[in-house]
Amino acid sequence: MLHRTHTGLHHLLADLRSLLRKLAQRLNQTLHGAGDAAGDAGDHLRNLLRHLGGAAGSA
């Protein structure tokens, strides 16, 4: 039971990571050329995705 739950969490993390990556790509396209605020938002999203990628890889 615990193993199944653990595996399910890994799948959810992968799905969440994929959704966040798609969101980041859309936001990056939308905000492209909008100035420093857009760059900051993109940096924050990239950092979040890097963090989630590391968490998914090590969990």
Contacts in CASP RR format, 6 or more apart in sequence:
PFRMAT RR
TARGET T0000
AUTHOR 0000-0000-0000
METHOD contacts of the structure
MODEL  1
MLHRTHTGLHHLLADLRSLLRKLAQRLNQTLHGAGDAAGDAGDHLRNLLR
HLGGAAGSA
9 59 0 8 1.000
10 56 0 8 1.000
10 59 0 8 1.000
13 52 0 8 1.000
13 55 0 8 1.000
13 56 0 8 1.000
13 59 0 8 1.000
14 56 0 8 1.000
16 52 0 8 1.000
17 49 0 8 1.000
17 52 0 8 1.000
17 53 0 8 1.000
17 56 0 8 1.000
20 45 0 8 1.000
20 48 0 8 1.000
20 49 0 8 1.000
20 52 0 8 1.000
21 49 0 8 1.000
23 45 0 8 1.000
24 42 0 8 1.000
24 45 0 8 1.000
24 46 0 8 1.000
24 48 0 8 1.000
24 49 0 8 1.000
27 41 0 8 1.000
27 42 0 8 1.000
27 45 0 8 1.000
28 42 0 8 1.000
28 45 0 8 1.000
31 37 0 8 1.000
31 38 0 8 1.000
31 39 0 8 1.000
31 41 0 8 1.000
31 42 0 8 1.000
32 38 0 8 1.000
END
